[in-house]
């Protein structure tokens, strides 16, 4: 059976090839690449594979990916291929105000995403080799995302530039007030989500923490009347009103070997338990946000201490399961 070469299939094949080459410390031979990239396995003849591989190499180079060819043979000439991670890495990126808004929303979408099945298969094949370096997907583990019900309607309001109305709990007063806002940005900062926009009643820019929105968000038909200022920095605005260093609490987690990379990076101590599990000691800055993060790792992370964190994770997982059951029915 011939391998499909539709635009979608080609994109997936190039993605898997890039991940395979990026993940190796040593150059990979052409035949090893053929075994690792799923799309290449469906090619019936060596000649057809050679032609496709040559085209794919040129496509990667045209896209600016630094594909390196090196001799790897000991007793005879044999070429190997790899991607130099130093040349592949992006320089520091400076974003405009509009670009920051897009990235803020995209980060929420990524929190609900997982790698495609074939891409994950390619990585597992790479990881089985001895020459694999540090996991290139560190920090990109699927997570469940935030639980604030206000997020979805506010996201739609930002994208459609429509004003919103909601009840907001005023810090330190114990009361709530109705706020009318023209939304500009949705931004995550220190594990919390914030809305930055123009407060119509106060006629000034304001910041609202989504967890303090106490009612449904009413998205009106009224378009925003005040454009986003060119020099607006939503992160600086959030830091100015909520810049206190959050109180940190200890936690002890049991983390499956080869997973929980972002948790391990923040750990104060990691103790090996056996071949399958490690015990990770770390500090977290908020029960709700950290429970969401831990729950996002699924069965790969188990809370040992404290009890309230374990209960919060179980409650979150139960809510997600019920949501999926409701969607399925």
Secondary structure, 3 states (H helix, E strand, C coil): CCCCCCHHHHHHHHHHHHHHHHCECCCEEHHHHHHHCHHHHCCCCHHHHHHHHHHHHHHHHHCCCCEEEEECCCCCCCEEEEECHHHHCCCCCCCCHHHHHHHHHHHHHHHCCCCCHHHHHHHHHHHCCCCECCCCCCCCCCCCCCCCCHHHHHHHHHHHCEEEEEEEECCCCCCEEEEEEEEEEEEEECCEEEEEEEECCCCEEEEEEHHHECCCCEEEEEECCCCCCCCCCHHHHHHHHCCCCCCCEEEEEEEECCCCHHHHHCCCEEEECCCCEEEEEEEECCHHHHHHHHHCCHHHEEEEECHHHHHHHHHHHHHHHHHHHHHHC
